[in-house]
Amino acid sequence: MADESQQTTSLPPTDRAEIPFYVDQTEAEVGLERYQHAIDQLKRQPNSQATNKLIDDLEYAEKDYLEINGLPKFTFLGGPAYTPEQGILVAVGGLYSFKTDRQLHGLQRSSVSMFLVGNYVDNDVGYGLRAKHNIFWNNNDIQFIGEWNAGVQSKHYWGIGYEQAQRFDLGDDTKQTVLSNNYRANLNFRLQGDWFVGPAIAIEYYSPQGDEAPAAAQDDTNYNEFEDKPFTLGLGGSLAYDSRDVAVNAWQGQYAKAQYLIFNSAFGSQADFQLLNLEHRYYYSLSPGQVVATLANFQHSFGDTPYYAIPTLGGPTSLRGYYKGQYRDNAVAEFTTEYRHTFRRSNGELSKHGMTLWSGIGSIAEEASALGQDSLFSYGIGYRYEVQPRMNVRLDLGFSEHGAAFYFNFTEAF
């Protein structure tokens, strides 16, 4: 009993209010090692309800300690996953989060993720690379947000417009193998208050492989015009309002963005057109762990826009349940509402586990004035697991008129 008492009193604090902040990073890292050592020691003890509770308390406290002290953390993430667009896939990579200045307590954690992906879909094997970055400096006054996707895999193309999306079923008539490489990023600077302004860039390379286009594309004038013009480069800027508490998983606040990109042969682009994107996200906390989130998005392309750059609906972040790219046209709009619930532990604190419910409506049209003539509906349920402070793995099951679609992904849909 004396040994157990001595060991218990030597444990690092499990109450968040008692966790200290160390100015010296080396000292902070030593404190983190105390948690890891204590957890390892307890796991070597005989299994009991009391021991398991201590381990659980320490693991949650370790997460709090990491967040309070702004220490970096790498999480290896590997294993099977699934999306309708990529089929069964194996992803190997990780998530690295950190603070660019750990002594600024209000500074958001930055994150960089990268995964090598091998997938099997439509009886074909594909491969690719997926990466994201969300980096914050100087009390969140500078934000650098971007996403990179590259690879060779089977994709599907239905054509442009609602009627084309309805005309063909997913299958050989829409299937093609594509070599793609695209990167999109925004560099935002705080203008005043919660207002940000900054440059934006969009680079896309989209090249169908093989000698014959799918049946859905053979009579498509846009496809035929740009099949051998795979590269576009767009430069522009955005004006944004951002009062979210945490960008990658907001519990409160709102985000509004107006972005305009110009694609021009003067930049080396093989097509001349423009893209407008208007977006609004709102987050309302009913109580700790209960959040209502909404997304409103409008996109419009102007000029001679290639089929692969025309705005789309569907996929893991837009109207989940629809195949990404099945519905595409010059103008697209959607509105989605999501309820996010984080379960509580036995002590009343928030756990790492949660769930979501959502429903959404969208529309595509050749012109903005025609939006709403044809509507798309989506709804679903999801599970969340927090792998790092406020950074989740998500499993979503979305439903649409075409059936169900399962997604296993990282970070929230919006």
ABEGO torsion letter per residue (X at the ends): XAAAAAAAAABBBABAAABBBBABAAAAAAAAAAAAAAAAAAAABBBBAAAAAAAAAAAAAAAAAAAAAGBBBBBBBBEBBBBAAAEBBBBBEBBBBBBABAABAABBBBBBBBBBBBBBBGGBBBBBBBBBBBBBBGGGABBBBBBBBBEBBBBBBAEBEAAAAAABBBEAAABBBBBBBBBBBBBBBBABEABBBEBBBBBBBBBBBEABBBAAAAABAAAAAAAABABBBBBBBBBBBBABABAABBABEBBBBBBBBBBBAAAGBABBBBBBBBBBBBBBBABBGBBBBBBBBBBBBBEBBBAAABBBBEEAABGBGBBBGABBBABBBBBBBBBBBBBBBAAGBBBABBBBBBBBBBBBBABAAABGABBBBBBEBBBBBBABBGBBBBBBBBBBAAEBBBBBBBEBAX
